[in-house]
């Protein structure tokens, strides 16, 4: 899997937490369960950035999942 998470040393690099969260239908199970970044799909460390809540309808049930992205690699705050 290729990573879209560019190091901060690249001029104009887009950080994962700056990428818009994709539509819920485009997220993998790993992304919905908070184990993979919603921007690049890479496995997440413990220091992840909360991006919001994804709502999934399963029959008559509404399920919500907290989704996350990679932390800033420059050590700055999210």
C-alpha positions in Angstrom: 0.0 0.0 0.0 1.4 3.4 -1.0 1.4 6.2 1.6 0.2 9.7 0.8 1.7 10.9 4.1 4.6 13.2 3.0 7.3 14.2 5.4 7.1 17.8 6.5 10.5 18.6 4.9 8.9 18.6 1.5 7.8 22.1 0.5 4.0 22.2 0.1 3.6 18.7 1.5 0.0 17.8 2.5 -0.3 16.3 5.9 -2.8 13.5 6.5 -4.8 15.6 9.0 -5.2 18.3 6.4 -6.8 16.0 3.8 -10.6 16.0 3.7 -12.2 12.9 5.2 -13.5 10.7 2.3 -17.1 9.6 2.0 -18.0 6.8 4.5 -18.6 4.5 1.5 -14.9 4.8 0.5 -13.5 3.9 3.9 -12.1 0.4 4.6 -13.0 -1.6 7.6 -9.6 -0.8 9.1 -10.2 2.9 8.6 -13.7 2.8 10.1 -12.4 0.9 13.2 -9.7 3.5 13.8 -6.8 1.3 13.0 -5.8 2.9 9.7 -5.5 6.6 8.6 -8.5 7.9 6.7 -6.2 9.9 4.3 -3.4 7.4 3.4 -4.6 4.1 4.7 -1.4 3.3 6.7 -1.6 1.7 10.2 -2.0 4.3 12.9 0.3 4.8 16.0 -1.2 5.6 19.4 -0.7 9.3 18.8 -3.3 9.6 16.1 -5.5 12.6 15.2 -9.3 12.4 15.7 -11.0 13.5 12.4 -14.6 13.0 13.2 -17.4 10.4 13.2 -18.4 8.3 10.3 -22.1 7.2 10.3 -22.9 3.8 8.7 -26.4 2.4 8.3 -26.7 -1.4 8.6 -30.3 -2.3 8.0 -32.4 -0.3 10.6 -29.3 0.4 12.7 -27.2 3.5 12.6 -23.6 2.8 13.6 -21.0 5.5 14.3 -17.3 5.1 14.2 -14.6 7.5 15.3 -12.1 8.0 12.4 -8.5 9.1 12.7 -5.5 10.3 10.6 -1.7 10.2 11.0 -0.2 12.6 13.6 1.9 15.5 12.4 5.5 14.1 11.9 7.0 17.5 12.8 6.1 17.0 16.4 3.6 20.0 16.3 0.1 20.0 17.7 -2.7 18.8 15.5 
